[in-house]
Amino acid sequence: MITFGFRNKTSGLLRAVIAIVLGLIMVSFPGTSLIIMVKIVAAFLIASGVVSLVFGIVNRQNGGLGLMITNTVVDIILGILIFMFPAEVAGIVMFILGLLLMFFGIFQITALLSANRVLPVGLWAFILPVLCTAGGILVIFHPFGLGSFITLVAGITLLVYGISELVSTWKMRKAMKEYEIRFSAPETGKPSADSSMEDVRDVDYEKVGEDK
């Protein structure tokens, strides 16, 4: 059974929370949210470059200054370029986001199909992953341009994915428990409840009377 990404109890919840928060931001501010997020990334890169430079200067005796200066130059140049061309970068971000949403939707469908072999998950559980996949494809090709509409679509798709991730995590946890009960119990070497009486044998005995 496919369990990648679901073994950790908090990983699915974390992915869902991040997707829902980002989705709410994009739905609430479709006209500006994407550009703002791009600029936040640019600011983070510039700040990372400054921190790398300071770290390199402080630890210059260890010989890491050259590497830190290289990291600083790369991070700051990337940050400045992103600030200068936020719309172009936003297009790339949308493409990557759509690709990830499509990938996660397909992965959820595959994982649920695998879990369905162990424990029925219900047809309704596949609706949200299918919508997530379709939304991801729409974001990738953005036939209506990169304006507020496609940002709104991306935000809604993120919300759908977040809810779908919660449902899939819940279903997968139940399926994994059922799988362990069915297939892992015999490997423990412990007798099951059905076979607990198999080793019981009748014992022949004679009643010893007081007088023979």
N, CA and C of each residue as an Amber inpcrd file, in Angstrom:
protein
   636
   0.8440000  -1.1960000   0.0000000   0.0000000   0.0000000   0.0000000
   0.8810000   1.2490000   0.0000000   0.5260000   2.2340000  -0.7840000
   1.2930000   3.4770000  -0.8750000   1.0480000   4.3010000   0.3820000
   2.1180000   4.5670000   1.1420000   1.9860000   5.3510000   2.3730000
   2.9400000   6.5360000   2.4070000   3.6600000   6.7810000   1.3070000
   4.6290000   7.8780000   1.2800000   3.9350000   9.2110000   1.5470000
   4.4830000   9.9640000   2.5200000   3.8990000  11.2480000   2.8670000
   2.8190000  11.1800000   3.9170000   2.4280000   9.9580000   4.3250000
   1.3650000   9.8110000   5.3070000   1.8240000   9.0950000   6.5740000
   3.0650000   8.6190000   6.5960000   3.5640000   7.9130000   7.7750000
   3.6750000   8.8550000   8.9740000   4.1420000  10.0540000   8.7190000
   4.2420000  11.0500000   9.7860000   2.8540000  11.6210000  10.0680000
   2.4470000  11.6100000  11.3330000   1.0960000  12.0420000  11.6800000
   0.8640000  13.5270000  11.4410000   1.9310000  14.3270000  11.4880000
   1.7620000  15.7770000  11.3740000   2.0320000  16.3180000   9.9720000
   2.6590000  15.5110000   9.0890000   3.0400000  16.0320000   7.7730000
   1.8160000  16.3950000   6.9360000   0.8210000  15.5210000   6.9170000
  -0.3890000  15.8060000   6.1610000  -1.1250000  17.0150000   6.7030000
  -1.1950000  17.1210000   8.0320000  -1.8550000  18.2760000   8.6550000
  -1.1170000  19.5650000   8.3280000   0.2200000  19.5180000   8.3400000
   1.0130000  20.7040000   8.0320000   0.7990000  21.1400000   6.5880000
   0.8100000  20.1790000   5.6430000   0.5670000  20.5210000   4.2370000
  -0.8120000  21.1460000   4.0640000  -1.8000000  20.5940000   4.7570000
  -3.1600000  21.1050000   4.6380000  -3.2720000  22.5320000   5.1750000
  -2.6650000  22.7850000   6.3240000  -2.7490000  24.1210000   6.9340000
  -2.0780000  25.1620000   6.0440000  -0.8860000  24.8390000   5.5150000
  -0.1770000  25.7820000   4.6440000  -1.0080000  26.0880000   3.3980000
  -1.5690000  25.0330000   2.7890000  -2.3720000  25.2300000   1.5780000
  -3.6070000  26.0690000   1.8530000  -4.2710000  25.8210000   2.9660000
  -5.4920000  26.5670000   3.2970000  -5.1770000  28.0280000   3.5760000
  -4.0900000  28.2910000   4.3120000  -3.7190000  29.6860000   4.6140000
  -3.3850000  30.4370000   3.3300000  -2.5440000  29.8310000   2.4640000
  -2.2010000  30.4790000   1.1980000  -3.4410000  30.6590000   0.3260000
  -4.3030000  29.6470000   0.3170000  -5.5250000  29.7400000  -0.4770000
  -6.4240000  30.8680000  -0.0100000  -6.5600000  31.0300000   1.3030000
  -7.3870000  32.1090000   1.8390000  -6.8230000  33.4840000   1.4680000
  -5.4990000  33.6180000   1.5230000  -4.8730000  34.8930000   1.1550000
  -5.1300000  35.2090000  -0.3140000  -4.9560000  34.1980000  -1.1880000
  -5.1220000  34.4340000  -2.6240000  -6.5720000  34.6850000  -2.9940000
  -7.4980000  34.0340000  -2.2910000  -8.9200000  34.2600000  -2.5670000
  -9.3540000  35.6280000  -2.0490000  -8.8160000  36.0310000  -0.9040000
  -9.2040000  37.3120000  -0.3080000  -8.6480000  38.5000000  -1.0840000
  -7.4390000  38.3450000  -1.6420000  -6.7990000  39.4610000  -2.3680000
  -6.2650000  38.9500000  -3.7150000  -7.1500000  38.5800000  -4.6240000
  -6.6950000  38.0000000  -5.8990000  -5.9160000  38.9700000  -6.7730000
  -6.1510000  40.2600000  -6.5960000  -5.4900000  41.2360000  -7.4540000
  -4.0560000  41.5390000  -7.0650000  -3.7410000  41.3850000  -5.7930000
  -2.4190000  41.8010000  -5.3130000  -1.6510000  40.7220000  -4.5660000
  -2.3180000  39.6630000  -4.1440000  -1.6790000  38.6840000  -3.2600000
  -0.4660000  38.0200000  -3.8980000  -0.5630000  37.6780000  -5.1850000
   0.5370000  36.9660000  -5.8370000   1.7830000  37.8440000  -5.9230000
   1.5990000  39.1090000  -6.3250000   2.7310000  40.0300000  -6.4110000
   3.3400000  40.2590000  -5.0310000   2.4920000  40.3840000  -4.0280000
   2.9870000  40.5850000  -2.6610000   3.8150000  39.3840000  -2.2100000
   3.3160000  38.1700000  -2.4970000   4.0610000  36.9770000  -2.1010000
   5.3990000  36.8880000  -2.8270000   5.4100000  37.2940000  -4.0980000
   6.6630000  37.2990000  -4.8590000   7.6550000  38.2750000  -4.2390000
   7.1870000  39.4530000  -3.8560000   8.0640000  40.4350000  -3.2320000
   8.5510000  39.9740000  -1.8620000   7.7010000  39.2380000  -1.1570000
   8.1310000  38.6750000   0.1310000   9.2760000  37.6960000  -0.0840000
   9.1580000  36.8630000  -1.1290000  10.2420000  35.9330000  -1.4600000
  11.5150000  36.6950000  -1.7930000  11.3790000  37.7920000  -2.5510000
  12.5450000  38.6090000  -2.9060000  13.1940000  39.2020000  -1.6600000
  12.3710000  39.7130000  -0.7670000  12.9020000  40.2810000   0.4720000
  13.5990000  39.2050000   1.3070000  13.0270000  38.0110000   1.3110000
  13.6460000  36.9080000   2.0550000  15.0120000  36.5560000   1.4690000
  15.1200000  36.5570000   0.1550000  16.3990000  36.2440000  -0.4850000
  17.4570000  37.3020000  -0.1450000  17.0690000  38.5680000  -0.2030000
  18.0180000  39.6330000   0.1210000  18.4580000  39.5360000   1.5920000
  17.4940000  39.2950000   2.4710000  17.8250000  39.1490000   3.8880000
  18.7320000  37.9450000   4.1140000  18.4560000  36.8600000   3.3920000
  19.3080000  35.6710000   3.5000000  20.7290000  35.9720000   3.0430000
  20.8590000  36.7760000   1.9820000  22.1830000  37.1560000   1.5120000
  22.9500000  37.9730000   2.5370000  22.2630000  38.9070000   3.1900000
  22.9090000  39.7290000   4.2230000  23.3450000  38.8650000   5.4030000
  22.4750000  37.9460000   5.8050000  22.8110000  37.0470000   6.9210000
  24.0130000  36.1800000   6.5650000  24.0670000  35.6900000   5.3170000
  25.2070000  34.8830000   4.8830000  26.5080000  35.6770000   4.9450000
  26.4310000  36.9370000   4.5510000  27.6210000  37.7810000   4.5900000
  28.1010000  37.9910000   6.0240000  27.1740000  38.3070000   6.9200000
  27.5340000  38.5040000   8.3320000  28.1080000  37.2230000   8.9170000
  27.4650000  36.0890000   8.6050000  27.9460000  34.8070000   9.1180000
  29.3510000  34.5110000   8.5930000  29.5980000  34.8260000   7.3230000
  30.9150000  34.5840000   6.7420000  31.9910000  35.4510000   7.3800000
  31.6530000  36.7140000   7.6740000  32.6250000  37.6170000   8.3090000
  32.9430000  37.1510000   9.7300000  31.9010000  36.7630000  10.4630000
  32.1080000  36.3150000  11.8430000  32.9560000  35.0460000  11.8910000
  32.7500000  34.1570000  10.9100000  33.4590000  32.8840000  10.9060000
  34.5410000  32.8390000   9.8170000  35.1300000  33.9850000   9.5130000
  36.1250000  34.0280000   8.4410000  37.3730000  33.2140000   8.7640000
  37.6470000  33.0190000  10.0440000  38.8280000  32.2410000  10.4160000
  38.6900000  30.7720000  10.0420000  37.4780000  30.3000000   9.8530000
  37.2380000  28.9020000   9.4630000  37.3310000  28.6920000   7.9580000
  37.5870000  29.7360000   7.2150000  37.7570000  29.6160000   5.7700000
  36.4650000  29.5860000   4.9830000  35.3510000  29.9740000   5.6060000
  34.0740000  29.9250000   4.8990000  33.6240000  31.2410000   4.3210000
  34.4770000  32.2680000   4.4020000  34.0740000  33.5970000   3.9380000
  33.8170000  33.6270000   2.4340000  34.6810000  32.9430000   1.6630000
  34.5150000  32.9330000   0.2100000  33.1840000  32.3500000  -0.2100000
  32.8070000  31.2270000   0.3920000  31.5290000  30.5870000   0.0670000
  30.3590000  31.4670000   0.4730000  30.4430000  32.0820000   1.6570000
  29.3630000  32.9360000   2.1320000  29.1920000  34.1750000   1.2460000
  30.3220000  34.7270000   0.7500000  30.2370000  35.8780000  -0.1580000
  29.5380000  35.4840000  -1.4550000  29.8630000  34.2770000  -1.9520000
  29.1890000  33.7800000  -3.1640000  27.6960000  33.6450000  -2.9360000
  27.3070000  33.0590000  -1.8020000  25.8820000  32.9230000  -1.4730000
  25.2220000  34.2940000  -1.3560000  25.9380000  35.2350000  -0.7670000
  25.3940000  36.5870000  -0.5980000  25.1260000  37.2400000  -1.9440000
  26.0920000  37.1740000  -2.8400000  25.9510000  37.7980000  -4.1600000
  24.7880000  37.1730000  -4.9280000  24.7080000  35.8330000  -4.9180000
  23.6380000  35.1350000  -5.6490000  22.2730000  35.4940000  -5.0790000
  22.1290000  35.4400000  -3.7510000  20.8360000  35.7190000  -3.1230000
  20.3880000  37.1570000  -3.3730000  21.3160000  38.1120000  -3.2210000
  20.9420000  39.5200000  -3.3910000  20.5970000  39.8230000  -4.8510000
  21.3700000  39.2760000  -5.7980000  21.0660000  39.5020000  -7.2160000
  19.7000000  38.9250000  -7.5720000  19.4170000  37.6940000  -7.1010000
  18.1060000  37.0840000  -7.3610000  16.9900000  37.9180000  -6.7400000
  17.2020000  38.3780000  -5.4970000  16.1880000  39.1940000  -4.8340000
  15.9030000  40.4840000  -5.5870000  16.9520000  41.1570000  -6.0600000
  16.7720000  42.4050000  -6.8070000  16.0530000  42.1480000  -8.1290000
  16.4320000  41.0730000  -8.8290000  15.7810000  40.7570000 -10.0990000
  14.2930000  40.4570000  -9.9030000  13.9810000  39.7470000  -8.8210000
  12.5720000  39.4460000  -8.5470000  11.8040000  40.7250000  -8.2420000
  12.4220000  41.6460000  -7.5050000  11.7760000  42.9300000  -7.2270000
  11.5570000  43.7310000  -8.5080000  12.4930000  43.6360000  -9.4460000
  12.3990000  44.4100000 -10.6840000  11.3660000  43.8250000 -11.6460000
  11.1910000  42.5060000 -11.6380000  10.2700000  41.8490000 -12.5770000
   9.2920000  40.9470000 -11.8180000   8.4750000  41.5240000 -10.9530000
   7.5700000  40.6850000 -10.1560000   6.4950000  39.9770000 -10.9800000
   6.0180000  40.6300000 -12.0400000   4.9620000  40.0170000 -12.8620000
   5.4780000  38.7770000 -13.5810000   6.6840000  38.8840000 -14.1430000
   7.2660000  37.7410000 -14.8520000   7.5240000  36.5790000 -13.8910000
   8.0460000  36.9270000 -12.7220000   8.2980000  35.8890000 -11.7180000
   6.9800000  35.2770000 -11.2440000   5.9440000  36.1050000 -11.1430000
   4.6330000  35.6010000 -10.7320000   4.1230000  34.5550000 -11.7110000
   4.3850000  34.7700000 -13.0090000   3.9890000  33.7750000 -14.0100000
   4.6860000  32.4440000 -13.7750000   5.9760000  32.5020000 -13.4440000
   6.7270000  31.2740000 -13.1660000   6.1990000  30.6030000 -11.9040000
   5.9130000  31.4350000 -10.8860000   5.3840000  30.9010000  -9.6260000
   4.0500000  30.2100000  -9.8610000   3.2020000  30.8170000 -10.6780000
   1.8950000  30.2170000 -10.9670000   2.0480000  28.8900000 -11.6960000
   2.9950000  28.8280000 -12.6210000   3.2290000  27.5830000 -13.3450000
   3.6810000  26.4860000 -12.3810000   4.6300000  26.8210000 -11.4990000
   5.1240000  25.8400000 -10.5320000   4.0080000  25.4290000  -9.5760000
   3.2020000  26.4100000  -9.1370000   2.0920000  26.1120000  -8.2350000
   1.0880000  25.1810000  -8.8950000   0.7340000  25.4730000 -10.1610000
  -0.1890000  24.6010000 -10.8780000   0.3630000  23.1970000 -11.0430000
   1.6610000  23.1070000 -11.3260000   2.3020000  21.8000000 -11.4790000
   2.2420000  21.0170000 -10.1770000   2.5150000  21.6920000  -9.0510000
   2.4720000  21.0260000  -7.7510000   1.0580000  20.5840000  -7.4010000
   0.0760000  21.4470000  -7.6700000  -1.3070000  21.0840000  -7.3780000
  -1.7530000  19.8880000  -8.2050000  -1.3850000  19.8620000  -9.4660000
  -1.7160000  18.7250000 -10.3220000  -1.0480000  17.4540000  -9.8110000
   0.2340000  17.5630000  -9.4520000   0.9800000  16.4090000  -8.9480000
   0.3740000  15.8880000  -7.6490000   0.0750000  16.7920000  -6.7070000
  -0.4910000  16.3600000  -5.4320000  -1.8770000  15.7540000  -5.6080000
  -2.6650000  16.3010000  -6.5400000  -3.9760000  15.7280000  -6.8010000
  -3.8770000  14.3140000  -7.3350000  -2.9880000  14.0990000  -8.3060000
  -2.7920000  12.7520000  -8.8630000  -2.2540000  11.8030000  -7.8020000
  -1.3290000  12.2960000  -6.9750000  -0.7650000  11.4570000  -5.9230000
  -1.8370000  11.0410000  -4.9200000  -2.7160000  11.9700000  -4.5510000
  -3.7870000  11.6310000  -3.6220000  -4.7240000  10.5850000  -4.2130000
  -5.0390000  10.7210000  -5.4830000  -5.9010000   9.7310000  -6.1420000
  -5.2380000   8.3590000  -6.1090000  -3.9440000   8.3140000  -6.4280000
  -3.2050000   7.0460000  -6.4220000  -3.1630000   6.4370000  -5.0270000
  -2.8890000   7.2780000  -4.0140000  -2.8110000   6.7830000  -2.6400000
  -4.1620000   6.2660000  -2.1600000  -5.2380000   6.9700000  -2.4960000
  -6.5710000   6.5350000  -2.0900000  -6.9730000   5.2420000  -2.7950000
  -6.5990000   5.0910000  -4.0560000  -6.8660000   3.8360000  -4.7620000
  -6.1330000   2.6830000  -4.0910000  -4.9050000   2.9410000  -3.6510000
  -4.1440000   1.9160000  -2.9510000  -4.7900000   1.5780000  -1.6100000
  -5.2300000   2.6000000  -0.8720000  -5.8770000   2.3660000   0.4200000
  -7.2160000   1.6750000   0.2550000  -7.8900000   1.9270000  -0.8690000
  -9.2050000   1.3260000  -1.1110000  -9.1400000  -0.1930000  -1.2150000
  -7.9640000  -0.7340000  -1.5270000  -7.7960000  -2.1890000  -1.5740000
  -7.8240000  -2.8060000  -0.1860000  -7.5040000  -2.0070000   0.8070000
  -7.4690000  -2.4960000   2.1800000  -8.7550000  -2.1560000   2.9130000
  -9.2120000  -0.9140000   2.7340000 -10.4020000  -0.4340000   3.4270000
 -11.1670000   0.5000000   2.5020000 -12.4490000   0.2370000   2.2350000
 -13.2140000   1.1060000   1.3330000 -13.1930000   2.5580000   1.8110000
 -12.7930000   3.4650000   0.9380000 -12.6910000   4.8820000   1.3110000
 -13.8750000   5.6930000   0.8170000 -14.6640000   5.1300000  -0.0730000
 -15.8310000   5.8400000  -0.5720000 -15.5150000   6.6770000  -1.8060000
 -16.4610000   6.6940000  -2.7370000 -16.2620000   7.4260000  -3.9820000
 -16.1170000   8.9210000  -3.7480000 -16.7920000   9.4400000  -2.7280000
 -16.7720000  10.8850000  -2.4620000 -15.3670000  11.3690000  -2.1190000
 -14.5170000  10.4920000  -1.5680000 -13.1680000  10.8990000  -1.1840000
 -12.3120000  11.2590000  -2.3940000 -12.7090000  10.7820000  -3.5860000
 -11.9280000  11.0600000  -4.7990000 -12.3310000  12.3750000  -5.4720000
 -13.4540000  12.9590000  -5.0480000 -13.9550000  14.1570000  -5.7200000
 -12.9830000  15.3280000  -5.5670000 -12.5320000  15.5790000  -4.3430000
 -11.6480000  16.7190000  -4.1050000 -10.2940000  16.5650000  -4.7990000
  -9.6350000  15.3850000  -4.7560000  -8.3770000  15.2440000  -5.5010000
  -8.5440000  15.4550000  -7.0020000  -9.6720000  15.0080000  -7.5540000
  -9.9260000  15.2180000  -8.9840000 -10.0760000  16.7070000  -9.2790000
 -10.8040000  17.4300000  -8.4220000 -10.9470000  18.8740000  -8.5950000
  -9.6010000  19.5770000  -8.4500000  -8.7810000  19.1020000  -7.5170000
  -7.4480000  19.6840000  -7.3230000  -6.5870000  19.4880000  -8.5630000
  -6.6450000  18.2970000  -9.1390000  -5.8820000  18.0200000 -10.3600000
  -6.3450000  18.9030000 -11.5130000  -7.6640000  19.0080000 -11.6710000
  -8.2150000  19.8510000 -12.7450000  -7.8400000  21.3130000 -12.5430000
  -7.9070000  21.7780000 -11.2890000  -7.5220000  23.1540000 -11.0030000
  -6.0530000  23.4060000 -11.2820000  -5.2060000  22.4300000 -10.9420000
  -3.7760000  22.5670000 -11.2220000  -3.5000000  22.6800000 -12.7130000
  -4.1980000  21.8720000 -13.5100000  -4.0290000  21.9330000 -14.9670000
  -4.4710000  23.2940000 -15.4950000  -5.5820000  23.8180000 -14.9550000
  -6.0750000  25.1260000 -15.3870000  -5.0730000  26.2320000 -15.0410000
  -4.4480000  26.1310000 -13.8590000  -3.4610000  27.1360000 -13.4580000
  -2.2150000  27.0540000 -14.3420000  -1.8190000  25.8400000 -14.7200000
  -0.6250000  25.6700000 -15.5640000  -0.8110000  26.3690000 -16.9100000
  -1.9350000  26.1220000 -17.5450000  -2.1460000  26.6620000 -18.8940000
  -2.7890000  28.0510000 -18.8840000  -3.3700000  28.4500000 -17.7310000
  -4.0130000  29.7610000 -17.5420000  -4.5460000  30.3460000 -18.8600000
  -5.5940000  29.7290000 -19.4140000  -6.1230000  30.2020000 -20.6990000
  -6.7120000  31.6120000 -20.6280000  -6.9900000  32.0980000 -19.4120000
  -7.5830000  33.4290000 -19.2760000  -6.5580000  34.4690000 -18.8380000
  -5.2770000  34.1390000 -18.9690000  -4.2410000  35.0920000 -18.5890000
  -3.8390000  34.9590000 -17.1330000  -2.9500000  35.8580000 -16.6980000
  -2.4160000  35.8030000 -15.3460000  -3.0030000  36.8880000 -14.4490000
  -4.2220000  37.2890000 -14.7120000  -4.8390000  38.3300000 -13.9120000
  -5.4440000  37.8020000 -12.6290000  -6.3850000  38.5840000 -12.1020000
  -7.0130000  38.2420000 -10.8300000  -7.7810000  36.9300000 -10.9060000
  -8.3470000  36.6270000 -12.0780000  -9.1740000  35.4290000 -12.1900000
  -8.3630000  34.1640000 -11.9470000  -7.2160000  34.0470000 -12.5990000
  -6.4260000  32.8220000 -12.4440000  -5.8300000  32.7420000 -11.0430000
  -5.5540000  33.8910000 -10.4130000  -5.1040000  33.8940000  -9.0180000
  -6.2090000  33.3910000  -8.1050000  -7.4410000  33.8090000  -8.4040000
  -8.5900000  33.3280000  -7.6420000  -8.7580000  31.8240000  -7.8170000
  -8.6080000  31.3570000  -9.0430000  -8.6980000  29.9120000  -9.3080000
  -7.6240000  29.1540000  -8.5270000  -6.4080000  29.6970000  -8.5410000
  -5.3120000  29.0530000  -7.8060000  -5.5980000  29.0240000  -6.3080000
  -6.1640000  30.1060000  -5.7820000  -6.5010000  30.1470000  -4.3610000
  -7.5700000  29.1320000  -4.0010000  -8.6020000  29.0500000  -4.8460000
  -9.6720000  28.0690000  -4.6010000  -9.1090000  26.6540000  -4.6810000
  -8.2300000  26.4130000  -5.6580000  -7.6360000  25.0870000  -5.8050000
  -6.7730000  24.7330000  -4.5930000  -6.0610000  25.7210000  -4.0520000
  -5.2840000  25.4830000  -2.8320000  -6.1980000  25.1180000  -1.6650000
  -7.3280000  25.7970000  -1.5570000  -8.2890000  25.4680000  -0.5020000
  -8.8240000  24.0500000  -0.6810000  -9.1560000  23.7060000  -1.9180000
  -9.6420000  22.3510000  -2.2090000  -8.5830000  21.3160000  -1.8530000
  -7.3260000  21.6190000  -2.2350000  -6.2500000  20.6920000  -1.9180000
  -6.0620000  20.5440000  -0.4050000  -6.1260000  21.6610000   0.3370000
  -5.9550000  21.6010000   1.7840000  -7.0120000  20.7270000   2.4350000
  -8.2720000  20.9130000   2.0460000  -9.3530000  20.0890000   2.5980000
  -9.1780000  18.6360000   2.1730000  -8.8120000  18.4350000   0.9000000
  -8.5910000  17.0800000   0.3890000  -7.4530000  16.3880000   1.1300000
  -6.4240000  17.1560000   1.4830000  -5.2940000  16.5860000   2.2200000
  -5.7290000  16.1180000   3.6060000  -6.6020000  16.8710000   4.2430000
  -7.1260000  16.4630000   5.5400000  -7.9110000  15.1640000   5.4220000
  -8.7770000  15.0960000   4.4090000  -9.5820000  13.8920000   4.2040000
  -8.6930000  12.6920000   3.8670000  -7.7370000  12.8980000   2.9630000
  -6.8500000  11.8070000   2.5510000  -6.0070000  11.3090000   3.7160000
  -5.5150000  12.2300000   4.5440000  -4.7210000  11.8360000   5.7050000
  -5.5470000  10.9870000   6.6580000  -6.7820000  11.4000000   6.8920000
  -7.6780000  10.6430000   7.7660000  -7.9550000   9.2460000   7.1960000
  -8.2580000   9.1720000   5.9080000  -8.5310000   7.8860000   5.2750000
  -7.2970000   6.9840000   5.2830000  -6.1340000   7.5740000   4.9930000
  -4.9090000   6.7830000   4.9380000  -4.5290000   6.2570000   6.3190000
  -4.7360000   7.0420000   7.3660000  -4.4310000   6.5650000   8.7120000
  -5.3010000   5.3640000   9.0620000  -6.5770000   5.4170000   8.7080000
  -7.4600000   4.2910000   8.9670000  -7.0370000   3.0630000   8.1690000
  -6.6730000   3.2790000   6.8970000  -6.2610000   2.1600000   6.0450000
  -4.9580000   1.5370000   6.5480000  -4.0210000   2.3710000   7.0020000
  -2.7440000   1.8420000   7.4950000  -2.9470000   1.0070000   8.7590000
  -3.8510000   1.4580000   9.6390000  -4.1430000   0.6760000  10.8380000
  -4.7670000  -0.6640000  10.4710000  -5.6810000  -0.6450000   9.5110000
  -6.3120000  -1.8870000   9.0640000  -5.2850000  -2.8020000   8.4150000
  -4.3840000  -2.2310000   7.6430000  -3.3360000  -3.0150000   6.9830000
  -2.4410000  -3.6850000   8.0250000  -2.0660000  -2.9440000   9.0640000
  -1.2120000  -3.5100000  10.1040000  -1.9240000  -4.6220000  10.8530000
  -3.2310000  -4.4450000  11.0860000  -4.0010000  -5.4880000  11.7780000
  -4.0580000  -6.7560000  10.9380000  -4.2600000  -6.5960000   9.6310000
  -4.4300000  -7.7670000   8.7680000  -3.1260000  -8.4900000   8.4750000
  -2.0630000  -7.7380000   8.2000000  -0.8550000  -8.3480000   7.6570000
   0.3400000  -8.3310000   8.6010000   0.3080000  -7.5020000   9.6270000
   1.4710000  -7.4320000  10.5100000   1.3190000  -8.3100000  11.7380000
   0.0940000  -8.5900000  12.1340000  -0.1190000  -9.3780000  13.3510000
   0.5250000 -10.7580000  13.2940000   0.4120000 -11.5270000  12.1700000
   1.0270000 -12.8560000  12.1300000   2.5400000 -12.8160000  12.2850000
   3.1870000 -11.6800000  11.9290000   4.6420000 -11.6090000  11.9940000
   5.1500000 -11.3960000  13.4100000   4.2730000 -11.0440000  14.3450000
   4.7140000 -10.7910000  15.7060000   4.9730000 -12.0600000  16.4760000
   4.4410000 -13.1570000  15.9630000   4.6440000 -14.4260000  16.6540000
   3.6950000 -14.6460000  17.8030000   2.7800000 -13.7100000  18.0350000
   1.8250000 -13.8570000  19.1120000   0.5970000 -14.5970000  18.6070000
   0.0690000 -15.5150000  19.3730000  -1.1080000 -16.2450000  18.9240000
  -2.3150000 -15.3380000  18.8740000  -3.1120000 -15.5030000  17.8410000
  -4.3260000 -14.7050000  17.7190000  -5.4090000 -15.2760000  18.5980000
  -6.5220000 -14.5520000  18.7220000  -7.6200000 -14.9870000  19.5760000
  -8.2500000 -16.2660000  19.0600000  -8.2770000 -16.4350000  17.7070000
  -8.9050000 -17.6150000  17.1270000  -8.0980000 -18.8680000  17.3710000
  -6.7630000 -18.6800000  17.5010000  -5.9180000 -19.8590000  17.6500000
  -5.4490000 -20.0460000  19.0790000  -6.0380000 -19.3030000  20.0180000
  -5.5730000 -19.3640000  21.3960000  -5.8380000 -20.7100000  22.0370000
  -6.8340000 -21.4810000  21.5210000  -7.1850000 -22.7710000  22.1020000
  -6.6260000 -23.9410000  21.3130000  -5.8150000 -23.6360000  20.2380000
  -5.3450000 -24.7220000  19.3810000  -4.3560000 -25.6390000  20.0890000
  -3.6110000 -25.0810000  21.0340000  -2.5980000 -25.8810000  21.7020000
  -3.1310000 -26.5860000  22.9430000  -4.4230000 -26.4170000  23.2210000
  -4.9990000 -27.0660000  24.3950000  -5.2590000 -28.5250000  24.0750000
  -4.8360000 -29.4050000  24.9100000  -5.0120000 -30.8480000  24.7110000
  -5.7760000 -31.4320000  25.8950000  -6.6000000 -32.4530000  25.5800000
  -7.2910000 -33.1610000  26.6490000  -6.2900000 -33.9890000  27.4460000
  -6.4760000 -34.0420000  28.6860000  -5.5900000 -34.8080000  29.5540000
  -6.3750000 -35.9680000  30.1310000  -5.8450000 -37.1590000  29.8980000
  -6.4810000 -38.3570000  30.4650000  -6.1000000 -38.4850000  31.9340000
  -7.0570000 -38.7670000  32.7310000  -6.7470000 -38.9180000  34.1520000
  -7.6440000 -39.9850000  34.7240000  -7.2350000 -40.5420000  35.8180000
  -8.0220000 -41.5160000  36.5330000  -8.4130000 -40.9480000  37.8970000
  -9.6280000 -41.1520000  38.2300000 -10.0750000 -40.7010000  39.5160000
  -9.5700000 -41.6570000  40.5810000  -8.8960000 -41.1250000  41.5110000
  -8.3320000 -41.9560000  42.5810000  -9.3200000 -42.0160000  43.7260000
  -9.8440000 -43.1260000  43.9220000 -10.8130000 -43.2820000  44.9880000
 -10.1420000 -43.4580000  46.3400000 -10.9540000 -43.3840000  47.3520000
 -10.3980000 -43.5540000  48.6680000 -10.0340000 -45.0330000  48.9330000
 -10.8480000 -45.9380000  48.3710000 -10.5770000 -47.3650000  48.5600000
 -10.5090000 -48.0650000  47.2280000  -9.5800000 -48.9150000  47.0690000
  -9.4880000 -49.7080000  45.8550000 -10.1500000 -51.0480000  46.0980000
